[in-house]
Amino acid sequence: MDELYVTYEGRRVTAAPGEELTIGRSPDSGLIVNEPTVSRQHARLAWTSEGWVFESAGRAGTFRHGLPVTHLLVTGPVDLALGSPHGPVVRLEPTQAPDPQVTPNLDAPVPPDAGHGTSQPSFTARLEMPPDGGAHPRGAGIRVVEPHHAAEPHHAAEPHYADEPHHADDIATAFHILFPIQSWLKNPGWRQGTRLLVIIYGLLPLLFIALFSSSRDLTTPGWAYSLYIAPLWAIAFWLLIRPGPLGRQEYLIAAGTVVWTLLWMQLVTGPVDNNLNPRNFADALAVGFNEEVTKALPILLAALLLLRLRSVKLDVRMWMFLGTIAGLTFGVREQALYTPAGITQTAAGVELHKFSLAVSGELYFAFRVFVDGFQHAMWAGVAGFFMGMAVNYSRRRFQLIILGVTIPSVLHALNDWISSNFSSYWPWILLQAFSLLLFLGYTMSAASIEQEVRRTPIFRGESMLMERLSEPGDARTP
């Protein structure tokens, strides 16, 4: 065995004997496989006296034909799945070393007829002596060994490939190599989430047109595209917050949060908002508290129930992420109330030949669909961080809850009040930038803040409010 070819998704890396090739997510790996199921230092390939040897190095497993592999002598082409039996596949292909070349005997006499009518090479050696004519080490002075061939016969025939009987087979072989359809269809990579997501997001807009083009409800495109965008925002928030792996427990809490938010909006939030005017700052503040409590309450209740029933405290970053799920749900539901206005404004602008009005309507529709959920998710994520801190550190529970609801409520109120009273968009943009700074700041420092809180005595212990409420009324000493 000589060189080893390692291939992943069309990328090929070559390892030579004496080298060691590493595979993993780490940027320092010889072959980088950037999939979440693969370890940073997943495996290594080393040259031994027996040939190339594959060894697992990370916590995630490696599988061949569905069975785990930790040590494998690579004697021929082999496909290995990383991380799980259906994980990304790397192909190992050792190459056979070429036959050793025959070393010519320079001392043997050359036959007088050598080179006549044959293509066998003869060799000429030039011996160069040192300038002083003195002795020199053994082998020194032999500079070049030059092969020279006898002249080829002039009547040598050139191959005529067009007349070859296997030409059609060659084309078919080349086609199968360049377009390995069967190999693609059997590849377990189709079951990876990233590829499935690309398929879904590539086809959904066309499906929207096919399914909803005859709808007479102007909320339909808003619902369709908001639900199309919301999962992408959720993935972005997960990558920013880094809350850890999502298990069955977290998925159930997220599902409950979605249901709670939709029901609460229908029964409580909507009727309250309908009686308030955001042009008045006091009403805008009431709207802010009304809507932010809608998003924060399911997170707080879920955290308290989990602590009481199962004695489990989740990382505050997980509660922050689940808060963004509540915010995305709120934004998707809210935009359905507003996107018809953008569509109507666009149509009116075109009909009246006021194209600036039409453009404004299109931009308003796009803002509601693409940004409404994101905006609510930012504020709800900040509230979720404080709800998690309040549950995990009960001594200041009441104060943390109030603070966690008040901060996003005030930002929300300012947002509604500015957008209703200012003709310029710049104050609105500045407020949005500040909200982004606050949210992204917590995504970067949530873990370090919690560490500081854990070391600070004022946050440790039971709830001060609960301690006061539990004191008996007649406990005073006479």
C-alpha positions as CSV (number, residue, x, y, z in Angstrom):
1,M,0.0,0.0,0.0
2,D,1.2,3.5,-0.8
3,E,-0.8,6.7,-0.8
4,L,-4.3,6.9,0.8
5,Y,-7.1,9.0,-0.7
6,V,-9.8,10.2,1.8
7,T,-12.9,11.7,0.2
8,Y,-15.8,13.6,1.7
9,E,-18.5,15.4,-0.4
10,G,-16.3,15.7,-3.4
11,R,-13.2,16.9,-1.5
12,R,-10.2,14.6,-1.7
13,V,-7.2,14.6,0.6
14,T,-4.1,12.5,-0.1
15,A,-1.9,11.1,2.7
16,A,1.5,9.7,2.0
17,P,3.3,7.0,4.0
18,G,4.9,8.5,7.1
19,E,2.2,11.1,7.4
20,E,-0.8,11.2,9.8
21,L,-4.1,12.5,8.7
22,T,-6.8,13.7,11.2
23,I,-10.5,14.0,10.5
24,G,-12.9,16.2,12.5
25,R,-14.7,19.5,12.9
26,S,-11.5,21.3,14.1
27,P,-10.1,23.8,11.6
28,D,-6.7,22.1,12.2
29,S,-7.9,18.8,10.9
30,G,-6.4,17.4,7.7
31,L,-10.0,16.7,6.5
32,I,-12.6,19.0,8.0
33,V,-16.1,17.5,8.4
34,N,-18.2,20.4,9.7
35,E,-21.2,18.5,11.0
36,P,-22.6,18.8,14.5
37,T,-22.6,15.0,15.1
38,V,-18.8,14.8,14.3
39,S,-16.2,15.4,17.1
40,R,-13.6,18.1,16.8
41,Q,-10.9,15.5,16.7
42,H,-12.9,12.6,15.4
43,A,-10.4,10.1,14.0
44,R,-6.9,9.7,12.7
45,L,-5.2,7.7,9.9
46,A,-1.7,6.5,10.4
47,W,0.8,4.5,8.3
48,T,2.1,1.4,10.0
49,S,4.2,-1.6,8.9
50,E,0.9,-3.4,8.1
51,G,-0.5,-0.5,6.0
52,W,-2.9,2.4,6.7
53,V,-4.8,2.1,10.0
54,F,-8.0,4.0,10.9
55,E,-8.5,4.8,14.6
56,S,-11.4,6.6,16.3
57,A,-10.3,9.5,18.5
58,G,-13.4,11.5,19.6
59,R,-16.4,10.7,21.7
60,A,-18.7,10.4,18.7
61,G,-18.6,7.0,17.1
62,T,-17.7,5.8,13.6
63,F,-19.8,3.1,11.8
64,R,-19.3,0.7,9.0
65,H,-22.4,-1.0,7.6
66,G,-24.2,0.2,10.7
67,L,-21.7,-1.3,13.2
68,P,-19.3,0.7,15.4
69,V,-15.7,0.8,14.3
70,T,-12.8,1.9,16.6
71,H,-9.8,0.4,14.8
72,L,-9.6,-0.7,11.2
73,L,-6.8,-1.8,8.8
74,V,-7.6,-0.2,5.5
75,T,-6.8,-2.9,2.9
76,G,-9.2,-1.6,0.2
77,P,-11.8,1.0,-0.5
78,V,-14.2,1.5,2.5
79,D,-17.0,3.9,3.4
80,L,-17.3,5.0,7.0
81,A,-20.2,7.0,8.6
82,L,-19.1,9.5,11.2
83,G,-21.1,10.3,14.4
84,S,-24.0,7.8,13.7
85,P,-24.9,5.0,11.3
86,H,-26.5,7.7,9.1
87,G,-23.9,10.4,9.6
88,P,-21.6,12.0,7.0
89,V,-19.7,9.4,5.0
90,V,-16.0,9.5,4.2
91,R,-14.4,7.1,1.7
92,L,-10.9,5.7,2.3
93,E,-9.1,4.4,-0.8
94,P,-5.6,3.0,-0.5
95,T,-3.5,2.9,-3.8
96,Q,-1.3,0.0,-4.8
97,A,2.4,0.9,-4.9
98,P,3.8,0.6,-8.5
99,D,6.1,-2.3,-9.3
100,P,9.7,-1.5,-8.4
101,Q,11.8,-0.5,-11.5
102,V,14.7,-2.7,-12.5
103,T,18.0,-1.1,-11.7
104,P,20.4,-1.4,-14.7
105,N,23.8,-3.1,-14.2
106,L,26.3,-0.5,-15.4
107,D,29.1,-2.9,-15.3
108,A,27.6,-5.4,-17.7
109,P,28.7,-5.1,-21.3
110,V,26.2,-3.8,-23.8
111,P,25.6,-6.3,-26.6
112,P,26.7,-5.0,-29.9
113,D,23.2,-5.3,-31.4
114,A,21.5,-3.6,-28.5
115,G,19.0,-1.0,-29.7
116,H,18.6,-2.4,-33.2
117,G,15.0,-3.2,-33.9
118,T,14.0,-3.0,-30.2
119,S,12.9,-0.3,-27.8
120,Q,15.1,-1.5,-24.9
121,P,17.1,1.3,-23.2
122,S,20.8,1.3,-22.8
123,F,22.5,3.4,-20.1
124,T,25.5,5.7,-20.1
125,A,27.3,6.8,-16.9
126,R,29.6,9.8,-16.7
127,L,32.2,9.8,-14.0
128,E,33.4,13.2,-12.9
129,M,36.7,13.4,-10.9
130,P,37.4,16.2,-8.4
131,P,39.5,19.1,-9.8
132,D,42.5,18.2,-7.8
133,G,42.5,14.6,-9.0
134,G,42.4,13.3,-5.5
135,A,40.4,10.6,-4.0
136,H,36.9,11.2,-3.0
137,P,34.2,9.2,-1.1
138,R,32.7,6.1,-2.5
139,G,30.0,6.9,-5.1
140,A,30.9,10.6,-5.4
141,G,31.4,11.9,-8.9
142,I,28.6,9.8,-10.5
143,R,26.4,12.6,-11.5
144,V,23.9,11.3,-14.1
145,V,22.7,8.0,-15.4
146,E,21.1,8.7,-18.7
147,P,18.9,6.2,-20.5
148,H,18.9,6.4,-24.3
149,H,16.7,4.5,-26.6
150,A,17.2,3.1,-30.0
151,A,15.4,4.9,-32.8
152,E,11.7,4.0,-33.1
153,P,10.7,2.5,-36.4
154,H,9.1,5.1,-38.7
155,H,6.2,2.8,-39.5
156,A,4.8,2.7,-36.0
157,A,1.0,2.9,-36.2
158,E,-1.0,5.5,-34.3
159,P,-4.1,4.3,-32.5
160,H,-7.5,5.1,-34.0
161,Y,-9.9,5.5,-31.1
162,A,-12.9,6.2,-33.3
163,D,-12.7,2.7,-34.6
164,E,-12.4,1.0,-31.2
165,P,-15.3,-1.3,-30.5
166,H,-15.5,-0.3,-26.8
167,H,-16.0,3.5,-27.5
168,A,-19.7,3.5,-26.5
169,D,-18.8,1.6,-23.3
170,D,-16.2,4.2,-22.4
171,I,-18.8,7.0,-22.8
172,A,-21.2,5.1,-20.5
173,T,-18.5,4.6,-17.9
174,A,-17.5,8.2,-18.0
175,F,-21.2,9.2,-17.6
176,H,-21.6,7.0,-14.5
177,I,-18.5,8.4,-13.0
178,L,-19.4,12.0,-13.5
179,F,-23.2,11.6,-12.7
180,P,-23.3,8.9,-10.0
181,I,-27.1,9.1,-9.6
182,Q,-27.5,5.7,-8.0
183,S,-24.7,6.5,-5.5
184,W,-26.4,9.8,-4.7
185,L,-29.8,8.1,-4.1
186,K,-28.2,5.5,-1.7
187,N,-26.1,8.1,0.2
188,P,-27.2,8.4,3.9
189,G,-26.4,12.1,3.7
190,W,-29.9,12.7,2.5
191,R,-31.1,12.1,6.0
192,Q,-29.0,14.9,7.4
193,G,-30.9,17.9,8.6
194,T,-29.0,20.5,6.6
195,R,-29.7,18.9,3.2
196,L,-33.4,18.3,4.1
197,L,-33.7,21.9,5.1
198,V,-32.2,23.0,1.7
199,I,-34.7,20.9,-0.1
200,I,-37.6,22.2,1.9
201,Y,-36.6,25.8,1.5
202,G,-35.9,25.4,-2.2
203,L,-39.3,24.0,-2.9
204,L,-41.7,25.8,-0.4
205,P,-42.1,29.1,-2.3
206,L,-43.1,27.2,-5.4
207,L,-45.5,25.2,-3.3
208,F,-47.0,28.4,-1.8
209,I,-47.8,29.6,-5.4
210,A,-49.3,26.2,-6.3
211,L,-51.4,25.9,-3.2
212,F,-52.4,29.5,-2.3
213,S,-52.5,31.5,-5.5
214,S,-56.3,31.2,-5.6
215,S,-56.8,32.3,-2.0
216,R,-59.0,35.4,-1.3
217,D,-57.6,35.9,2.2
218,L,-54.9,38.6,2.3
219,T,-53.4,37.1,5.4
220,T,-52.4,33.9,3.5
221,P,-49.1,35.1,2.1
222,G,-48.2,36.7,5.5
223,W,-48.9,33.4,7.3
224,A,-47.0,31.4,4.6
225,Y,-43.8,33.4,4.6
226,S,-43.7,34.1,8.3
227,L,-43.9,30.4,9.0
228,Y,-41.2,30.0,6.3
229,I,-38.9,32.5,8.0
230,A,-39.5,31.7,11.7
231,P,-37.5,28.4,11.7
232,L,-34.5,30.1,10.1
233,W,-34.6,32.7,12.9
234,A,-34.9,29.9,15.5
235,I,-31.8,28.3,14.1
236,A,-29.9,31.6,14.1
237,F,-30.9,32.2,17.8
238,W,-29.8,28.7,18.7
239,L,-26.4,29.3,17.2
240,L,-26.1,32.7,18.9
241,I,-27.3,31.7,22.3
242,R,-25.7,28.2,22.4
243,P,-28.2,26.8,24.9
244,G,-26.9,23.2,24.6
245,P,-28.6,20.1,23.1
246,L,-32.3,20.1,22.7
247,G,-34.0,17.0,24.1
248,R,-37.5,15.7,24.4
249,Q,-38.1,17.9,27.5
250,E,-37.1,21.1,25.7
251,Y,-39.2,20.3,22.7
252,L,-42.2,19.7,24.9
253,I,-41.7,23.0,26.7
254,A,-41.3,24.8,23.3
255,A,-44.5,23.2,22.0
256,G,-46.3,24.2,25.2
257,T,-45.0,27.8,24.9
258,V,-46.3,28.1,21.3
259,V,-49.8,26.9,22.3
260,W,-49.9,29.1,25.4
261,T,-48.8,32.2,23.4
262,L,-51.4,31.7,20.7
263,L,-54.2,31.1,23.2
264,W,-53.2,34.0,25.5
265,M,-53.0,36.3,22.5
266,Q,-56.5,35.4,21.5
267,L,-58.1,35.5,24.9
268,V,-56.2,38.3,26.7
269,T,-53.6,40.2,24.7
270,G,-55.7,41.1,21.7
271,P,-58.8,42.4,23.6
272,V,-56.6,44.5,25.9
273,D,-54.6,46.0,23.0
274,N,-57.8,46.9,21.2
275,N,-58.7,49.5,23.9
276,L,-55.3,51.2,23.9
277,N,-53.8,53.9,21.6
278,P,-50.0,53.7,21.1
279,R,-49.8,57.4,20.2
280,N,-50.2,58.0,23.9
281,F,-47.1,56.9,25.8
282,A,-49.0,55.6,28.8
283,D,-51.1,53.4,26.5
284,A,-48.0,52.4,24.6
285,L,-46.4,51.3,27.9
286,A,-49.6,49.3,28.8
287,V,-49.3,47.6,25.4
288,G,-45.7,46.8,26.0
289,F,-46.3,45.2,29.4
290,N,-49.4,43.4,28.1
291,E,-47.5,41.8,25.2
292,E,-44.2,41.1,27.0
293,V,-46.0,39.4,29.9
294,T,-47.7,37.2,27.2
295,K,-44.3,36.0,26.1
296,A,-42.6,35.8,29.5
297,L,-45.3,34.1,31.5
298,P,-45.1,30.6,29.8
299,I,-41.3,30.6,30.3
300,L,-41.6,31.5,34.0
301,L,-44.4,28.9,34.6
302,A,-42.5,26.1,32.7
303,A,-39.3,26.8,34.7
304,L,-41.2,26.8,38.1
305,L,-43.1,23.6,37.2
306,L,-39.9,21.9,36.1
307,L,-38.2,22.9,39.4
308,R,-41.1,21.8,41.6
309,L,-42.1,18.6,39.9
310,R,-38.7,17.3,38.8
311,S,-36.2,19.3,40.8
312,V,-34.5,20.4,37.5
313,K,-32.9,23.7,36.8
314,L,-32.1,24.4,33.2
315,D,-29.2,26.7,32.0
316,V,-30.4,30.3,31.7
317,R,-29.3,30.2,28.1
318,M,-31.9,27.5,27.5
319,W,-34.7,29.7,29.0
320,M,-33.4,32.6,26.9
321,F,-33.7,30.4,23.7
322,L,-37.2,29.2,24.7
323,G,-38.1,32.9,25.2
324,T,-37.2,33.6,21.6
325,I,-39.5,30.8,20.6
326,A,-42.4,32.6,22.4
327,G,-41.4,35.8,20.7
328,L,-41.3,34.2,17.2
329,T,-44.8,32.7,17.9
330,F,-46.1,36.1,18.9
331,G,-44.6,37.9,15.9
332,V,-45.9,35.3,13.4
333,R,-49.4,35.7,14.8
334,E,-49.2,39.5,15.0
335,Q,-48.0,40.0,11.4
336,A,-51.1,38.2,10.1
337,L,-53.1,41.2,11.4
338,Y,-50.9,43.7,9.6
339,T,-49.7,42.3,6.3
340,P,-53.1,42.8,4.6
341,A,-52.6,46.6,5.1
342,G,-49.3,46.4,3.2
343,I,-50.8,44.4,0.3
344,T,-53.8,46.8,0.1
345,Q,-51.4,49.8,0.1
346,T,-49.4,48.3,-2.7
347,A,-52.4,47.7,-4.9
348,A,-53.8,51.2,-4.2
349,G,-50.4,52.8,-5.1
350,V,-50.3,50.9,-8.4
351,E,-53.9,51.7,-9.3
352,L,-53.3,55.5,-8.6
353,H,-49.9,55.5,-10.3
354,K,-48.4,56.5,-7.0
355,F,-45.5,54.1,-7.2
356,S,-43.8,55.4,-4.1
357,L,-46.9,54.4,-2.1
358,A,-46.8,51.0,-3.7
359,V,-43.1,50.5,-2.8
360,S,-43.8,51.6,0.7
361,G,-46.6,49.0,1.0
362,E,-44.2,46.3,-0.3
363,L,-41.6,47.2,2.2
364,Y,-44.1,47.3,5.0
365,F,-45.2,43.8,4.0
366,A,-41.6,42.6,4.0
367,F,-40.9,44.2,7.4
368,R,-43.8,42.4,9.0
369,V,-43.0,39.1,7.5
370,F,-39.2,39.0,7.9
371,V,-38.7,41.2,11.0
372,D,-41.8,41.2,13.2
373,G,-41.1,37.8,14.7
374,F,-37.4,38.6,15.1
375,Q,-38.1,41.8,16.9
376,H,-40.5,40.2,19.4
377,A,-38.0,37.3,19.8
378,M,-35.2,39.7,20.8
379,W,-37.3,41.3,23.6
380,A,-38.7,37.9,24.7
381,G,-35.2,36.4,24.8
382,V,-34.1,39.1,27.2
383,A,-37.1,38.4,29.4
384,G,-36.4,34.6,29.2
385,F,-32.9,35.1,30.5
386,F,-34.2,36.9,33.6
387,M,-37.0,34.3,34.1
388,G,-34.4,31.6,34.1
389,M,-32.2,33.6,36.6
390,A,-35.2,34.2,38.8
391,V,-36.0,30.5,39.0
392,N,-32.4,29.3,39.5
393,Y,-31.6,32.0,42.1
394,S,-34.7,32.3,44.3
395,R,-33.4,34.9,46.8
396,R,-34.0,37.7,44.4
397,R,-36.7,35.9,42.4
398,F,-39.3,38.6,42.7
399,Q,-36.9,41.5,41.7
400,L,-35.5,39.5,38.8
401,I,-39.0,38.8,37.4
402,I,-40.0,42.4,37.6
403,L,-36.7,43.5,36.0
404,G,-37.0,40.9,33.3
405,V,-40.5,42.0,32.3
406,T,-39.9,45.8,32.6
407,I,-36.8,46.1,30.3
408,P,-38.4,44.6,27.2
409,S,-41.8,46.3,28.0
410,V,-40.2,49.7,28.0
411,L,-38.3,49.0,24.8
412,H,-41.6,47.7,23.3
413,A,-43.5,50.8,24.4
414,L,-40.9,53.2,23.0
415,N,-40.9,51.3,19.7
416,D,-44.7,51.6,19.3
417,W,-44.8,55.2,20.4
418,I,-41.9,56.3,18.1
419,S,-43.3,54.6,15.1
420,S,-46.7,56.2,15.7
421,N,-45.5,59.8,16.4
422,F,-42.4,60.3,14.4
423,S,-42.3,60.9,10.6
424,S,-38.6,60.0,10.5
425,Y,-37.5,56.4,10.6
426,W,-34.2,57.1,12.2
427,P,-35.3,57.2,15.9
428,W,-37.0,53.9,15.3
429,I,-33.8,52.5,13.7
430,L,-31.7,53.7,16.7
431,L,-34.1,52.0,19.2
432,Q,-33.9,48.8,17.2
433,A,-30.1,49.0,17.2
434,F,-30.1,49.4,21.0
435,S,-32.4,46.4,21.4
436,L,-30.0,44.4,19.2
437,L,-27.1,45.5,21.4
438,L,-28.9,44.4,24.5
439,F,-30.0,41.0,23.1
440,L,-26.7,40.1,21.5
441,G,-24.9,41.2,24.7
442,Y,-26.8,38.6,26.7
443,T,-26.2,35.9,24.0
444,M,-22.5,36.5,24.5
445,S,-22.3,36.9,28.3
446,A,-25.3,34.9,29.7
447,A,-23.0,32.1,31.1
448,S,-20.5,34.5,32.6
449,I,-23.2,36.6,34.2
450,E,-24.7,33.5,35.8
451,Q,-21.2,32.5,37.1
452,E,-20.9,35.9,38.8
453,V,-24.4,35.6,40.3
454,R,-23.5,32.2,41.7
455,R,-20.5,33.6,43.5
456,T,-22.3,36.6,44.8
457,P,-24.0,36.2,48.3
458,I,-26.9,38.6,47.6
459,F,-28.3,36.2,45.0
460,R,-28.0,32.9,47.0
461,G,-30.6,31.5,49.4
462,E,-34.4,31.4,49.5
463,S,-36.6,34.2,48.2
464,M,-36.7,37.2,50.5
465,L,-40.3,37.8,49.6
466,M,-41.3,34.3,50.4
467,E,-39.4,34.5,53.7
468,R,-41.4,37.6,54.7
469,L,-44.7,36.0,53.7
470,S,-44.0,32.8,55.7
471,E,-43.3,34.7,59.0
472,P,-46.2,34.1,61.5
473,G,-48.1,37.2,62.4
474,D,-48.0,36.6,66.1
475,A,-44.3,35.8,66.3
476,R,-43.4,39.1,68.0
477,T,-41.9,38.8,71.5
478,P,-44.2,40.3,74.1
